[in-house]
């Protein structure tokens, strides 16, 4: 007949001590884990969005905050920091000598212009998050959505312009219009984002056609240079010719005025003489004769004056010679 046997297990004291230490360690780890999962810190440039079981609870400001451990989750959103998205390249290392990587991102930047040319457009979208709740909950994956919106907006604006406009004079206008279009779309989607700036970093023709495009640009620049030179020559020659023409016209007008005034004066003088002649014909004839002779005789050389019959020759020649000698002597004496 079998007899019941009682087994008595006695745990050695050293094992009890080890077991107690293990329990204390585990309890301490649990308390530390609960403490770390309860308190969290929000940096000055961020806000914390508390989510409890997938539902939005509140937004907390920078500093030390707390939440329910193992239940609440916190999403840190940088609302005071300017963020950016790069297209067509990526920044590998920022610093004094920043390094960029182009390989692998050509599909983002290669786009068709309005005149059916290709352009390699690299740009940056700079933005800030102004509404953390909308940024996290209104749109699924806001970063990816913003990237798709930015690329679509740039392709739309570039597709409405010629390649020359995009590469040269139209860059500033393209940036402004792309920024406005992106902002309107993110506002419509309630993404909680403010687009601060769109910067066109570099715009080039694709590498296979770059030599031909550069040749065309050089030809256009040479054409502009020749046009500017022609305009400079035009501005130098034409005003001078106009000035000379104006001077000739004014000289002719002055000559015409002089001739008219002289003719009018002679007509007036003739009319005055005629009026006097009507009043006293003989006196007027004699006066005109004497005035005419007074004007003509000094211009004559040798003079012989006789009467009607040729007699009584007046020795005017000798008197004239004597007068000339005396005048010469007086001049010599004066000298």
Buried (B, 14 or more C-beta within 10 A) or exposed (E): EEEEEEEEEEEEEEEEEEEEEEEEEEEEEEEEEEEEBBEBEBEEEBBBBBBEEEEBBEBBEBEEBEBEEEEBBBBBBBBEEEBEBBBBBBEEEEEEEEEBEEEEBEEBBEBEBBEEBBBBBBBBBBBBBEBBBBBBBEBEEBEEBBBEBBBEBBBEBBEBBBBBBBBEEBBEEBBEBBBBBBBEBBEEBBBBBBBBEBBBBEBBBBEEEEEEBEEEBEEEEEEEEEEEEEEEEEEEEEEEEEEEEEEEEEEEEEEEEEEEEEEEEEEEEEEEEEEBBEEEEEEBEEBEEEEEEEEEEEEEEEEEEEEEEEEEEEEBEEEEEEEEEEEEEEEEEEE
